[in-house]
């Protein structure tokens, strides 16, 4: 986590914590960091929030935040062409997970 502290952008740093915690299997801390990210940046960082949900394989939430990003004209959407976190589970939206 020390490397994350070196990131200069508060937004990027805030979006990295929930991903890192989740990757380490620390779901409770990931949930708390994601909640903080949403609270602080919901108006201008919908794309970054979608990235976190996508990494956590929460497709419905990721798509909902991508929709918000589109409505907000979030410049991060250009990343959907190359962003590896956007490889969401191949299932129709709204269908329950198995």
ChimeraX attribute file (.defattr): number of C-alpha atoms within 10 A of each C-alpha:
attribute: neighborCount
match mode: 1-to-1
recipient: residues
	/A:1	9
	/A:2	6
	/A:3	7
	/A:4	14
	/A:5	13
	/A:6	9
	/A:7	13
	/A:8	9
	/A:9	10
	/A:10	10
	/A:11	15
	/A:12	14
	/A:13	16
	/A:14	22
	/A:15	24
	/A:16	23
	/A:17	22
	/A:18	28
	/A:19	23
	/A:20	19
	/A:21	19
	/A:22	19
	/A:23	13
	/A:24	11
	/A:25	11
	/A:26	13
	/A:27	16
	/A:28	12
	/A:29	16
	/A:30	22
	/A:31	16
	/A:32	14
	/A:33	21
	/A:34	22
	/A:35	13
	/A:36	15
	/A:37	24
	/A:38	18
	/A:39	10
	/A:40	13
	/A:41	15
	/A:42	16
	/A:43	12
	/A:44	17
	/A:45	22
	/A:46	27
	/A:47	27
	/A:48	26
	/A:49	26
	/A:50	26
	/A:51	27
	/A:52	26
	/A:53	24
	/A:54	23
	/A:55	20
	/A:56	19
	/A:57	16
	/A:58	16
	/A:59	23
	/A:60	20
	/A:61	17
	/A:62	25
	/A:63	20
	/A:64	16
	/A:65	23
	/A:66	23
	/A:67	15
	/A:68	20
	/A:69	23
	/A:70	15
	/A:71	10
	/A:72	14
	/A:73	13
	/A:74	17
	/A:75	13
	/A:76	15
	/A:77	15
	/A:78	10
	/A:79	13
	/A:80	14
	/A:81	8
	/A:82	9
	/A:83	12
	/A:84	12
	/A:85	17
	/A:86	21
	/A:87	14
	/A:88	17
	/A:89	13
	/A:90	7
	/A:91	10
	/A:92	9
	/A:93	11
	/A:94	9
	/A:95	8
	/A:96	8
	/A:97	9
	/A:98	3
